[in-house]
Amino acid sequence: MAEKPFFRQLLQASAVGINLVLSTFVGLAIGYGLDSLFHSSPWLTIIFLILGIIAGFRELLRMAKKQDNGSDTKNT
């Protein structure tokens, strides 16, 4: 199997960082919005921020596992 082009690898590497940051900010925004709606500050902001961070790392691990599976098939 041919190696992936440099720009495709660069795009995949940058997507990891973008996904991590975006999921964190989305969790923060949802929590902040719900806190302002229900006047429960800061609890929902903290909870959704943590959920956003967890979602970001989960996606990071999923992408790393996908990349690792691709390299295993290339070596055999």
mmCIF file of the N, C-alpha and C atoms, coordinates in Angstrom:
data_MODEL
# 
_entry.id   MODEL 
# 
loop_
_atom_site.group_PDB 
_atom_site.id 
_atom_site.type_symbol 
_atom_site.label_atom_id 
_atom_site.label_alt_id 
_atom_site.label_comp_id 
_atom_site.label_asym_id 
_atom_site.label_entity_id 
_atom_site.label_seq_id 
_atom_site.pdbx_PDB_ins_code 
_atom_site.Cartn_x 
_atom_site.Cartn_y 
_atom_site.Cartn_z 
_atom_site.occupancy 
_atom_site.B_iso_or_equiv 
_atom_site.pdbx_formal_charge 
_atom_site.auth_seq_id 
_atom_site.auth_comp_id 
_atom_site.auth_asym_id 
_atom_site.auth_atom_id 
_atom_site.pdbx_PDB_model_num 
ATOM 1   N N  . MET A 1 1  ? 0.844   -1.174 0.000  1.00 0.00 ? 1  MET A N  1 
ATOM 2   C CA . MET A 1 1  ? 0.000   0.000  0.000  1.00 0.00 ? 1  MET A CA 1 
ATOM 3   C C  . MET A 1 1  ? 0.892   1.240  0.000  1.00 0.00 ? 1  MET A C  1 
ATOM 4   N N  . ALA A 1 2  ? 0.543   2.260  -0.753 1.00 0.00 ? 2  ALA A N  1 
ATOM 5   C CA . ALA A 1 2  ? 1.357   3.468  -0.860 1.00 0.00 ? 2  ALA A CA 1 
ATOM 6   C C  . ALA A 1 2  ? 1.230   4.310  0.407  1.00 0.00 ? 2  ALA A C  1 
ATOM 7   N N  . GLU A 1 3  ? 2.296   5.052  0.697  1.00 0.00 ? 3  GLU A N  1 
ATOM 8   C CA . GLU A 1 3  ? 2.282   5.944  1.854  1.00 0.00 ? 3  GLU A CA 1 
ATOM 9   C C  . GLU A 1 3  ? 1.329   7.099  1.604  1.00 0.00 ? 3  GLU A C  1 
ATOM 10  N N  . LYS A 1 4  ? 0.752   7.615  2.675  1.00 0.00 ? 4  LYS A N  1 
ATOM 11  C CA . LYS A 1 4  ? -0.154  8.749  2.551  1.00 0.00 ? 4  LYS A CA 1 
ATOM 12  C C  . LYS A 1 4  ? 0.655   9.994  2.201  1.00 0.00 ? 4  LYS A C  1 
ATOM 13  N N  . PRO A 1 5  ? 0.106   10.849 1.375  1.00 0.00 ? 5  PRO A N  1 
ATOM 14  C CA . PRO A 1 5  ? 0.811   12.089 1.051  1.00 0.00 ? 5  PRO A CA 1 
ATOM 15  C C  . PRO A 1 5  ? 1.020   12.942 2.300  1.00 0.00 ? 5  PRO A C  1 
ATOM 16  N N  . PHE A 1 6  ? 2.039   13.773 2.237  1.00 0.00 ? 6  PHE A N  1 
ATOM 17  C CA . PHE A 1 6  ? 2.417   14.607 3.383  1.00 0.00 ? 6  PHE A CA 1 
ATOM 18  C C  . PHE A 1 6  ? 1.267   15.493 3.849  1.00 0.00 ? 6  PHE A C  1 
ATOM 19  N N  . PHE A 1 7  ? 0.572   16.121 2.913  1.00 0.00 ? 7  PHE A N  1 
ATOM 20  C CA . PHE A 1 7  ? -0.492  17.054 3.296  1.00 0.00 ? 7  PHE A CA 1 
ATOM 21  C C  . PHE A 1 7  ? -1.675  16.332 3.933  1.00 0.00 ? 7  PHE A C  1 
ATOM 22  N N  . ARG A 1 8  ? -1.938  15.105 3.534  1.00 0.00 ? 8  ARG A N  1 
ATOM 23  C CA . ARG A 1 8  ? -3.017  14.334 4.164  1.00 0.00 ? 8  ARG A CA 1 
ATOM 24  C C  . ARG A 1 8  ? -2.634  14.009 5.616  1.00 0.00 ? 8  ARG A C  1 
ATOM 25  N N  . GLN A 1 9  ? -1.377  13.655 5.856  1.00 0.00 ? 9  GLN A N  1 
ATOM 26  C CA . GLN A 1 9  ? -0.926  13.391 7.213  1.00 0.00 ? 9  GLN A CA 1 
ATOM 27  C C  . GLN A 1 9  ? -0.984  14.661 8.056  1.00 0.00 ? 9  GLN A C  1 
ATOM 28  N N  . LEU A 1 10 ? -0.612  15.782 7.452  1.00 0.00 ? 10 LEU A N  1 
ATOM 29  C CA . LEU A 1 10 ? -0.669  17.061 8.157  1.00 0.00 ? 10 LEU A CA 1 
ATOM 30  C C  . LEU A 1 10 ? -2.109  17.426 8.512  1.00 0.00 ? 10 LEU A C  1 
ATOM 31  N N  . LEU A 1 11 ? -3.026  17.176 7.606  1.00 0.00 ? 11 LEU A N  1 
ATOM 32  C CA . LEU A 1 11 ? -4.437  17.448 7.847  1.00 0.00 ? 11 LEU A CA 1 
ATOM 33  C C  . LEU A 1 11 ? -4.972  16.586 8.987  1.00 0.00 ? 11 LEU A C  1 
ATOM 34  N N  . GLN A 1 12 ? -4.610  15.320 9.008  1.00 0.00 ? 12 GLN A N  1 
ATOM 35  C CA . GLN A 1 12 ? -5.061  14.433 10.080 1.00 0.00 ? 12 GLN A CA 1 
ATOM 36  C C  . GLN A 1 12 ? -4.480  14.863 11.424 1.00 0.00 ? 12 GLN A C  1 
ATOM 37  N N  . ALA A 1 13 ? -3.224  15.297 11.438 1.00 0.00 ? 13 ALA A N  1 
ATOM 38  C CA . ALA A 1 13 ? -2.599  15.738 12.689 1.00 0.00 ? 13 ALA A CA 1 
ATOM 39  C C  . ALA A 1 13 ? -3.254  17.018 13.204 1.00 0.00 ? 13 ALA A C  1 
ATOM 40  N N  . SER A 1 14 ? -3.583  17.935 12.322 1.00 0.00 ? 14 SER A N  1 
ATOM 41  C CA . SER A 1 14 ? -4.218  19.170 12.765 1.00 0.00 ? 14 SER A CA 1 
ATOM 42  C C  . SER A 1 14 ? -5.658  18.925 13.200 1.00 0.00 ? 14 SER A C  1 
ATOM 43  N N  . ALA A 1 15 ? -6.305  17.935 12.638 1.00 0.00 ? 15 ALA A N  1 
ATOM 44  C CA . ALA A 1 15 ? -7.683  17.619 13.021 1.00 0.00 ? 15 ALA A CA 1 
ATOM 45  C C  . ALA A 1 15 ? -7.758  17.152 14.467 1.00 0.00 ? 15 ALA A C  1 
ATOM 46  N N  . VAL A 1 16 ? -6.709  16.509 14.944 1.00 0.00 ? 16 VAL A N  1 
ATOM 47  C CA . VAL A 1 16 ? -6.692  16.051 16.338 1.00 0.00 ? 16 VAL A CA 1 
ATOM 48  C C  . VAL A 1 16 ? -6.784  17.249 17.278 1.00 0.00 ? 16 VAL A C  1 
ATOM 49  N N  . GLY A 1 17 ? -5.955  18.245 17.051 1.00 0.00 ? 17 GLY A N  1 
ATOM 50  C CA . GLY A 1 17 ? -5.975  19.428 17.906 1.00 0.00 ? 17 GLY A CA 1 
ATOM 51  C C  . GLY A 1 17 ? -7.259  20.213 17.788 1.00 0.00 ? 17 GLY A C  1 
ATOM 52  N N  . ILE A 1 18 ? -7.759  20.339 16.575 1.00 0.00 ? 18 ILE A N  1 
ATOM 53  C CA . ILE A 1 18 ? -9.002  21.081 16.364 1.00 0.00 ? 18 ILE A CA 1 
ATOM 54  C C  . ILE A 1 18 ? -10.166 20.383 17.057 1.00 0.00 ? 18 ILE A C  1 
ATOM 55  N N  . ASN A 1 19 ? -10.237 19.056 16.956 1.00 0.00 ? 19 ASN A N  1 
ATOM 56  C CA . ASN A 1 19 ? -11.322 18.315 17.617 1.00 0.00 ? 19 ASN A CA 1 
ATOM 57  C C  . ASN A 1 19 ? -11.262 18.467 19.125 1.00 0.00 ? 19 ASN A C  1 
ATOM 58  N N  . LEU A 1 20 ? -10.063 18.418 19.686 1.00 0.00 ? 20 LEU A N  1 
ATOM 59  C CA . LEU A 1 20 ? -9.915  18.536 21.130 1.00 0.00 ? 20 LEU A CA 1 
ATOM 60  C C  . LEU A 1 20 ? -10.374 19.914 21.606 1.00 0.00 ? 20 LEU A C  1 
ATOM 61  N N  . VAL A 1 21 ? -9.958  20.958 20.922 1.00 0.00 ? 21 VAL A N  1 
ATOM 62  C CA . VAL A 1 21 ? -10.325 22.320 21.318 1.00 0.00 ? 21 VAL A CA 1 
ATOM 63  C C  . VAL A 1 21 ? -11.814 22.578 21.094 1.00 0.00 ? 21 VAL A C  1 
ATOM 64  N N  . LEU A 1 22 ? -12.336 22.167 19.941 1.00 0.00 ? 22 LEU A N  1 
ATOM 65  C CA . LEU A 1 22 ? -13.745 22.423 19.646 1.00 0.00 ? 22 LEU A CA 1 
ATOM 66  C C  . LEU A 1 22 ? -14.678 21.695 20.608 1.00 0.00 ? 22 LEU A C  1 
ATOM 67  N N  . SER A 1 23 ? -14.382 20.453 20.914 1.00 0.00 ? 23 SER A N  1 
ATOM 68  C CA . SER A 1 23 ? -15.263 19.727 21.832 1.00 0.00 ? 23 SER A CA 1 
ATOM 69  C C  . SER A 1 23 ? -15.233 20.355 23.222 1.00 0.00 ? 23 SER A C  1 
ATOM 70  N N  . THR A 1 24 ? -14.082 20.859 23.642 1.00 0.00 ? 24 THR A N  1 
ATOM 71  C CA . THR A 1 24 ? -13.993 21.536 24.936 1.00 0.00 ? 24 THR A CA 1 
ATOM 72  C C  . THR A 1 24 ? -14.831 22.812 24.932 1.00 0.00 ? 24 THR A C  1 
ATOM 73  N N  . PHE A 1 25 ? -14.722 23.617 23.873 1.00 0.00 ? 25 PHE A N  1 
ATOM 74  C CA . PHE A 1 25 ? -15.480 24.855 23.813 1.00 0.00 ? 25 PHE A CA 1 
ATOM 75  C C  . PHE A 1 25 ? -16.970 24.616 23.650 1.00 0.00 ? 25 PHE A C  1 
ATOM 76  N N  . VAL A 1 26 ? -17.353 23.581 22.919 1.00 0.00 ? 26 VAL A N  1 
ATOM 77  C CA . VAL A 1 26 ? -18.779 23.263 22.783 1.00 0.00 ? 26 VAL A CA 1 
ATOM 78  C C  . VAL A 1 26 ? -19.356 22.859 24.138 1.00 0.00 ? 26 VAL A C  1 
ATOM 79  N N  . GLY A 1 27 ? -18.633 22.026 24.883 1.00 0.00 ? 27 GLY A N  1 
ATOM 80  C CA . GLY A 1 27 ? -19.084 21.651 26.225 1.00 0.00 ? 27 GLY A CA 1 
ATOM 81  C C  . GLY A 1 27 ? -19.195 22.858 27.135 1.00 0.00 ? 27 GLY A C  1 
ATOM 82  N N  . LEU A 1 28 ? -18.221 23.751 27.051 1.00 0.00 ? 28 LEU A N  1 
ATOM 83  C CA . LEU A 1 28 ? -18.242 24.968 27.858 1.00 0.00 ? 28 LEU A CA 1 
ATOM 84  C C  . LEU A 1 28 ? -19.434 25.851 27.484 1.00 0.00 ? 28 LEU A C  1 
ATOM 85  N N  . ALA A 1 29 ? -19.695 26.006 26.196 1.00 0.00 ? 29 ALA A N  1 
ATOM 86  C CA . ALA A 1 29 ? -20.800 26.856 25.750 1.00 0.00 ? 29 ALA A CA 1 
ATOM 87  C C  . ALA A 1 29 ? -22.152 26.284 26.157 1.00 0.00 ? 29 ALA A C  1 
ATOM 88  N N  . ILE A 1 30 ? -22.307 24.977 26.017 1.00 0.00 ? 30 ILE A N  1 
ATOM 89  C CA . ILE A 1 30 ? -23.570 24.352 26.419 1.00 0.00 ? 30 ILE A CA 1 
ATOM 90  C C  . ILE A 1 30 ? -23.783 24.524 27.921 1.00 0.00 ? 30 ILE A C  1 
ATOM 91  N N  . GLY A 1 31 ? -22.755 24.264 28.699 1.00 0.00 ? 31 GLY A N  1 
ATOM 92  C CA . GLY A 1 31 ? -22.871 24.418 30.148 1.00 0.00 ? 31 GLY A CA 1 
ATOM 93  C C  . GLY A 1 31 ? -23.167 25.849 30.559 1.00 0.00 ? 31 GLY A C  1 
ATOM 94  N N  . TYR A 1 32 ? -22.491 26.791 29.919 1.00 0.00 ? 32 TYR A N  1 
ATOM 95  C CA . TYR A 1 32 ? -22.727 28.204 30.234 1.00 0.00 ? 32 TYR A CA 1 
ATOM 96  C C  . TYR A 1 32 ? -24.151 28.618 29.873 1.00 0.00 ? 32 TYR A C  1 
ATOM 97  N N  . GLY A 1 33 ? -24.612 28.156 28.709 1.00 0.00 ? 33 GLY A N  1 
ATOM 98  C CA . GLY A 1 33 ? -25.979 28.479 28.297 1.00 0.00 ? 33 GLY A CA 1 
ATOM 99  C C  . GLY A 1 33 ? -27.014 27.890 29.236 1.00 0.00 ? 33 GLY A C  1 
ATOM 100 N N  . LEU A 1 34 ? -26.813 26.653 29.640 1.00 0.00 ? 34 LEU A N  1 
ATOM 101 C CA . LEU A 1 34 ? -27.768 26.026 30.566 1.00 0.00 ? 34 LEU A CA 1 
ATOM 102 C C  . LEU A 1 34 ? -27.704 26.680 31.946 1.00 0.00 ? 34 LEU A C  1 
ATOM 103 N N  . ASP A 1 35 ? -26.500 27.079 32.377 1.00 0.00 ? 35 ASP A N  1 
ATOM 104 C CA . ASP A 1 35 ? -26.384 27.774 33.663 1.00 0.00 ? 35 ASP A CA 1 
ATOM 105 C C  . ASP A 1 35 ? -27.129 29.101 33.643 1.00 0.00 ? 35 ASP A C  1 
ATOM 106 N N  . SER A 1 36 ? -27.019 29.819 32.546 1.00 0.00 ? 36 SER A N  1 
ATOM 107 C CA . SER A 1 36 ? -27.735 31.098 32.482 1.00 0.00 ? 36 SER A CA 1 
ATOM 108 C C  . SER A 1 36 ? -29.240 30.881 32.377 1.00 0.00 ? 36 SER A C  1 
ATOM 109 N N  . LEU A 1 37 ? -29.653 29.770 31.784 1.00 0.00 ? 37 LEU A N  1 
ATOM 110 C CA . LEU A 1 37 ? -31.077 29.476 31.654 1.00 0.00 ? 37 LEU A CA 1 
ATOM 111 C C  . LEU A 1 37 ? -31.682 29.038 32.985 1.00 0.00 ? 37 LEU A C  1 
ATOM 112 N N  . PHE A 1 38 ? -30.955 28.175 33.704 1.00 0.00 ? 38 PHE A N  1 
ATOM 113 C CA . PHE A 1 38 ? -31.482 27.629 34.953 1.00 0.00 ? 38 PHE A CA 1 
ATOM 114 C C  . PHE A 1 38 ? -30.941 28.309 36.213 1.00 0.00 ? 38 PHE A C  1 
ATOM 115 N N  . HIS A 1 39 ? -30.078 29.300 36.062 1.00 0.00 ? 39 HIS A N  1 
ATOM 116 C CA . HIS A 1 39 ? -29.479 30.031 37.190 1.00 0.00 ? 39 HIS A CA 1 
ATOM 117 C C  . HIS A 1 39 ? -28.813 29.082 38.186 1.00 0.00 ? 39 HIS A C  1 
ATOM 118 N N  . SER A 1 40 ? -28.014 28.178 37.658 1.00 0.00 ? 40 SER A N  1 
ATOM 119 C CA . SER A 1 40 ? -27.341 27.180 38.506 1.00 0.00 ? 40 SER A CA 1 
ATOM 120 C C  . SER A 1 40 ? -25.828 27.334 38.455 1.00 0.00 ? 40 SER A C  1 
ATOM 121 N N  . SER A 1 41 ? -25.362 28.512 38.162 1.00 0.00 ? 41 SER A N  1 
ATOM 122 C CA . SER A 1 41 ? -23.934 28.767 37.962 1.00 0.00 ? 41 SER A CA 1 
ATOM 123 C C  . SER A 1 41 ? -23.128 28.332 39.177 1.00 0.00 ? 41 SER A C  1 
ATOM 124 N N  . PRO A 1 42 ? -22.003 27.757 39.019 1.00 0.00 ? 42 PRO A N  1 
ATOM 125 C CA . PRO A 1 42 ? -21.220 27.335 37.864 1.00 0.00 ? 42 PRO A CA 1 
ATOM 126 C C  . PRO A 1 42 ? -21.319 25.841 37.589 1.00 0.00 ? 42 PRO A C  1 
ATOM 127 N N  . TRP A 1 43 ? -22.276 25.167 38.191 1.00 0.00 ? 43 TRP A N  1 
ATOM 128 C CA . TRP A 1 43 ? -22.262 23.699 38.183 1.00 0.00 ? 43 TRP A CA 1 
ATOM 129 C C  . TRP A 1 43 ? -22.413 23.089 36.796 1.00 0.00 ? 43 TRP A C  1 
ATOM 130 N N  . LEU A 1 44 ? -23.364 23.528 36.013 1.00 0.00 ? 44 LEU A N  1 
ATOM 131 C CA . LEU A 1 44 ? -23.542 22.947 34.679 1.00 0.00 ? 44 LEU A CA 1 
ATOM 132 C C  . LEU A 1 44 ? -22.381 23.305 33.756 1.00 0.00 ? 44 LEU A C  1 
ATOM 133 N N  . THR A 1 45 ? -21.804 24.479 33.947 1.00 0.00 ? 45 THR A N  1 
ATOM 134 C CA . THR A 1 45 ? -20.626 24.849 33.159 1.00 0.00 ? 45 THR A CA 1 
ATOM 135 C C  . THR A 1 45 ? -19.481 23.890 33.439 1.00 0.00 ? 45 THR A C  1 
ATOM 136 N N  . ILE A 1 46 ? -19.250 23.595 34.685 1.00 0.00 ? 46 ILE A N  1 
ATOM 137 C CA . ILE A 1 46 ? -18.160 22.675 35.063 1.00 0.00 ? 46 ILE A CA 1 
ATOM 138 C C  . ILE A 1 46 ? -18.436 21.273 34.530 1.00 0.00 ? 46 ILE A C  1 
ATOM 139 N N  . ILE A 1 47 ? -19.664 20.805 34.699 1.00 0.00 ? 47 ILE A N  1 
ATOM 140 C CA . ILE A 1 47 ? -20.011 19.450 34.263 1.00 0.00 ? 47 ILE A CA 1 
ATOM 141 C C  . ILE A 1 47 ? -19.856 19.306 32.750 1.00 0.00 ? 47 ILE A C  1 
ATOM 142 N N  . PHE A 1 48 ? -20.396 20.268 31.991 1.00 0.00 ? 48 PHE A N  1 
ATOM 143 C CA . PHE A 1 48 ? -20.313 20.163 30.537 1.00 0.00 ? 48 PHE A CA 1 
ATOM 144 C C  . PHE A 1 48 ? -18.907 20.437 30.016 1.00 0.00 ? 48 PHE A C  1 
ATOM 145 N N  . LEU A 1 49 ? -18.131 21.247 30.731 1.00 0.00 ? 49 LEU A N  1 
ATOM 146 C CA . LEU A 1 49 ? -16.730 21.440 30.357 1.00 0.00 ? 49 LEU A CA 1 
ATOM 147 C C  . LEU A 1 49 ? -15.974 20.129 30.489 1.00 0.00 ? 49 LEU A C  1 
ATOM 148 N N  . ILE A 1 50 ? -16.189 19.427 31.581 1.00 0.00 ? 50 ILE A N  1 
ATOM 149 C CA . ILE A 1 50 ? -15.530 18.128 31.776 1.00 0.00 ? 50 ILE A CA 1 
ATOM 150 C C  . ILE A 1 50 ? -15.994 17.129 30.728 1.00 0.00 ? 50 ILE A C  1 
ATOM 151 N N  . LEU A 1 51 ? -17.295 17.122 30.429 1.00 0.00 ? 51 LEU A N  1 
ATOM 152 C CA . LEU A 1 51 ? -17.803 16.226 29.386 1.00 0.00 ? 51 LEU A CA 1 
ATOM 153 C C  . LEU A 1 51 ? -17.198 16.557 28.018 1.00 0.00 ? 51 LEU A C  1 
ATOM 154 N N  . GLY A 1 52 ? -17.012 17.830 27.720 1.00 0.00 ? 52 GLY A N  1 
ATOM 155 C CA . GLY A 1 52 ? -16.390 18.242 26.469 1.00 0.00 ? 52 GLY A CA 1 
ATOM 156 C C  . GLY A 1 52 ? -14.942 17.792 26.383 1.00 0.00 ? 52 GLY A C  1 
ATOM 157 N N  . ILE A 1 53 ? -14.217 17.913 27.482 1.00 0.00 ? 53 ILE A N  1 
ATOM 158 C CA . ILE A 1 53 ? -12.818 17.465 27.516 1.00 0.00 ? 53 ILE A CA 1 
ATOM 159 C C  . ILE A 1 53 ? -12.750 15.957 27.329 1.00 0.00 ? 53 ILE A C  1 
ATOM 160 N N  . ILE A 1 54 ? -13.631 15.229 27.991 1.00 0.00 ? 54 ILE A N  1 
ATOM 161 C CA . ILE A 1 54 ? -13.666 13.767 27.845 1.00 0.00 ? 54 ILE A CA 1 
ATOM 162 C C  . ILE A 1 54 ? -13.979 13.391 26.401 1.00 0.00 ? 54 ILE A C  1 
ATOM 163 N N  . ALA A 1 55 ? -14.937 14.074 25.792 1.00 0.00 ? 55 ALA A N  1 
ATOM 164 C CA . ALA A 1 55 ? -15.282 13.789 24.394 1.00 0.00 ? 55 ALA A CA 1 
ATOM 165 C C  . ALA A 1 55 ? -14.102 14.068 23.468 1.00 0.00 ? 55 ALA A C  1 
ATOM 166 N N  . GLY A 1 56 ? -13.367 15.129 23.735 1.00 0.00 ? 56 GLY A N  1 
ATOM 167 C CA . GLY A 1 56 ? -12.194 15.451 22.925 1.00 0.00 ? 56 GLY A CA 1 
ATOM 168 C C  . GLY A 1 56 ? -11.119 14.386 23.022 1.00 0.00 ? 56 GLY A C  1 
ATOM 169 N N  . PHE A 1 57 ? -10.835 13.928 24.234 1.00 0.00 ? 57 PHE A N  1 
ATOM 170 C CA . PHE A 1 57 ? -9.827  12.881 24.397 1.00 0.00 ? 57 PHE A CA 1 
ATOM 171 C C  . PHE A 1 57 ? -10.306 11.544 23.851 1.00 0.00 ? 57 PHE A C  1 
ATOM 172 N N  . ARG A 1 58 ? -11.581 11.302 23.935 1.00 0.00 ? 58 ARG A N  1 
ATOM 173 C CA . ARG A 1 58 ? -12.127 10.066 23.357 1.00 0.00 ? 58 ARG A CA 1 
ATOM 174 C C  . ARG A 1 58 ? -11.931 10.053 21.840 1.00 0.00 ? 58 ARG A C  1 
ATOM 175 N N  . GLU A 1 59 ? -12.190 11.188 21.227 1.00 0.00 ? 59 GLU A N  1 
ATOM 176 C CA . GLU A 1 59 ? -11.988 11.302 19.781 1.00 0.00 ? 59 GLU A CA 1 
ATOM 177 C C  . GLU A 1 59 ? -10.499 11.188 19.439 1.00 0.00 ? 59 GLU A C  1 
ATOM 178 N N  . LEU A 1 60 ? -9.645  11.769 20.274 1.00 0.00 ? 60 LEU A N  1 
ATOM 179 C CA . LEU A 1 60 ? -8.200  11.663 20.062 1.00 0.00 ? 60 LEU A CA 1 
ATOM 180 C C  . LEU A 1 60 ? -7.762  10.202 20.108 1.00 0.00 ? 60 LEU A C  1 
ATOM 181 N N  . LEU A 1 61 ? -8.255  9.457  21.078 1.00 0.00 ? 61 LEU A N  1 
ATOM 182 C CA . LEU A 1 61 ? -7.905  8.035  21.179 1.00 0.00 ? 61 LEU A CA 1 
ATOM 183 C C  . LEU A 1 61 ? -8.462  7.231  20.013 1.00 0.00 ? 61 LEU A C  1 
ATOM 184 N N  . ARG A 1 62 ? -9.669  7.577  19.557 1.00 0.00 ? 62 ARG A N  1 
ATOM 185 C CA . ARG A 1 62 ? -10.252 6.891  18.418 1.00 0.00 ? 62 ARG A CA 1 
ATOM 186 C C  . ARG A 1 62 ? -9.423  7.116  17.157 1.00 0.00 ? 62 ARG A C  1 
ATOM 187 N N  . MET A 1 63 ? -8.982  8.350  16.954 1.00 0.00 ? 63 MET A N  1 
ATOM 188 C CA . MET A 1 63 ? -8.157  8.655  15.785 1.00 0.00 ? 63 MET A CA 1 
ATOM 189 C C  . MET A 1 63 ? -6.792  7.971  15.878 1.00 0.00 ? 63 MET A C  1 
ATOM 190 N N  . ALA A 1 64 ? -6.223  7.906  17.078 1.00 0.00 ? 64 ALA A N  1 
ATOM 191 C CA . ALA A 1 64 ? -4.931  7.244  17.249 1.00 0.00 ? 64 ALA A CA 1 
ATOM 192 C C  . ALA A 1 64 ? -5.062  5.746  16.995 1.00 0.00 ? 64 ALA A C  1 
ATOM 193 N N  . LYS A 1 65 ? -6.150  5.150  17.466 1.00 0.00 ? 65 LYS A N  1 
ATOM 194 C CA . LYS A 1 65 ? -6.374  3.729  17.236 1.00 0.00 ? 65 LYS A CA 1 
ATOM 195 C C  . LYS A 1 65 ? -6.566  3.447  15.746 1.00 0.00 ? 65 LYS A C  1 
ATOM 196 N N  . LYS A 1 66 ? -7.288  4.327  15.061 1.00 0.00 ? 66 LYS A N  1 
ATOM 197 C CA . LYS A 1 66 ? -7.501  4.172  13.626 1.00 0.00 ? 66 LYS A CA 1 
ATOM 198 C C  . LYS A 1 66 ? -6.170  4.277  12.878 1.00 0.00 ? 66 LYS A C  1 
ATOM 199 N N  . GLN A 1 67 ? -5.332  5.219  13.280 1.00 0.00 ? 67 GLN A N  1 
ATOM 200 C CA . GLN A 1 67 ? -4.029  5.387  12.663 1.00 0.00 ? 67 GLN A CA 1 
ATOM 201 C C  . GLN A 1 67 ? -3.141  4.178  12.937 1.00 0.00 ? 67 GLN A C  1 
ATOM 202 N N  . ASP A 1 68 ? -3.208  3.644  14.144 1.00 0.00 ? 68 ASP A N  1 
ATOM 203 C CA . ASP A 1 68 ? -2.406  2.488  14.511 1.00 0.00 ? 68 ASP A CA 1 
ATOM 204 C C  . ASP A 1 68 ? -2.848  1.248  13.743 1.00 0.00 ? 68 ASP A C  1 
ATOM 205 N N  . ASN A 1 69 ? -4.150  1.072  13.566 1.00 0.00 ? 69 ASN A N  1 
ATOM 206 C CA . ASN A 1 69 ? -4.644  -0.075 12.789 1.00 0.00 ? 69 ASN A CA 1 
ATOM 207 C C  . ASN A 1 69 ? -4.195  0.021  11.338 1.00 0.00 ? 69 ASN A C  1 
ATOM 208 N N  . GLY A 1 70 ? -4.140  1.206  10.796 1.00 0.00 ? 70 GLY A N  1 
ATOM 209 C CA . GLY A 1 70 ? -3.684  1.397  9.436  1.00 0.00 ? 70 GLY A CA 1 
ATOM 210 C C  . GLY A 1 70 ? -2.210  1.069  9.280  1.00 0.00 ? 70 GLY A C  1 
ATOM 211 N N  . SER A 1 71 ? -1.406  1.363  10.292 1.00 0.00 ? 71 SER A N  1 
ATOM 212 C CA . SER A 1 71 ? 0.022   1.067  10.199 1.00 0.00 ? 71 SER A CA 1 
ATOM 213 C C  . SER A 1 71 ? 0.289   -0.422 10.394 1.00 0.00 ? 71 SER A C  1 
ATOM 214 N N  . ASP A 1 72 ? -0.576  -1.128 11.143 1.00 0.00 ? 72 ASP A N  1 
ATOM 215 C CA . ASP A 1 72 ? -0.400  -2.569 11.320 1.00 0.00 ? 72 ASP A CA 1 
ATOM 216 C C  . ASP A 1 72 ? -0.621  -3.323 10.021 1.00 0.00 ? 72 ASP A C  1 
ATOM 217 N N  . THR A 1 73 ? -1.612  -2.921 9.266  1.00 0.00 ? 73 THR A N  1 
ATOM 218 C CA . THR A 1 73 ? -1.887  -3.616 8.013  1.00 0.00 ? 73 THR A CA 1 
ATOM 219 C C  . THR A 1 73 ? -0.817  -3.318 6.963  1.00 0.00 ? 73 THR A C  1 
ATOM 220 N N  . LYS A 1 74 ? -0.164  -2.166 7.077  1.00 0.00 ? 74 LYS A N  1 
ATOM 221 C CA . LYS A 1 74 ? 0.872   -1.806 6.126  1.00 0.00 ? 74 LYS A CA 1 
ATOM 222 C C  . LYS A 1 74 ? 2.142   -2.614 6.360  1.00 0.00 ? 74 LYS A C  1 
ATOM 223 N N  . ASN A 1 75 ? 2.423   -2.982 7.622  1.00 0.00 ? 75 ASN A N  1 
ATOM 224 C CA . ASN A 1 75 ? 3.646   -3.710 7.959  1.00 0.00 ? 75 ASN A CA 1 
ATOM 225 C C  . ASN A 1 75 ? 3.577   -5.178 7.606  1.00 0.00 ? 75 ASN A C  1 
ATOM 226 N N  . THR A 1 76 ? 2.404   -5.734 7.407  1.00 0.00 ? 76 THR A N  1 
ATOM 227 C CA . THR A 1 76 ? 2.304   -7.179 7.137  1.00 0.00 ? 76 THR A CA 1 
ATOM 228 C C  . THR A 1 76 ? 2.309   -7.471 5.667  1.00 0.00 ? 76 THR A C  1 
# 
